[in-house]
């Protein structure tokens, strides 16, 4: 019922109403939980590729850091 309180933009309201009307569980639909669940799913799908890229970058940065430390320790060992 969130759409009744004008909390959502019009295009989201239409999608929420259609989703709620197609759902058989009236309590789930009328409570707004169905719409919230759907928006969380949309957000997760939209930003999952960003998160994967960010995790890959962190992993590569960690590998570069470990490799740099190893190279520096080899030079220190060689110089002593």
MODELLER restraints for C-alpha pairs under 7 A, 6 or more apart:
rsr = mdl.restraints
at = mdl.atoms
rsr.add(forms.Gaussian(group=physical.xy_distance, feature=features.Distance(at['CA:1:A'], at['CA:30:A']), mean=5.23, stdev=0.5))
rsr.add(forms.Gaussian(group=physical.xy_distance, feature=features.Distance(at['CA:1:A'], at['CA:31:A']), mean=6.48, stdev=0.5))
rsr.add(forms.Gaussian(group=physical.xy_distance, feature=features.Distance(at['CA:1:A'], at['CA:32:A']), mean=5.84, stdev=0.5))
rsr.add(forms.Gaussian(group=physical.xy_distance, feature=features.Distance(at['CA:2:A'], at['CA:32:A']), mean=6.09, stdev=0.5))
rsr.add(forms.Gaussian(group=physical.xy_distance, feature=features.Distance(at['CA:3:A'], at['CA:13:A']), mean=5.42, stdev=0.5))
rsr.add(forms.Gaussian(group=physical.xy_distance, feature=features.Distance(at['CA:16:A'], at['CA:35:A']), mean=5.93, stdev=0.5))
rsr.add(forms.Gaussian(group=physical.xy_distance, feature=features.Distance(at['CA:20:A'], at['CA:29:A']), mean=5.04, stdev=0.5))
rsr.add(forms.Gaussian(group=physical.xy_distance, feature=features.Distance(at['CA:23:A'], at['CA:29:A']), mean=6.74, stdev=0.5))
rsr.add(forms.Gaussian(group=physical.xy_distance, feature=features.Distance(at['CA:28:A'], at['CA:34:A']), mean=5.73, stdev=0.5))
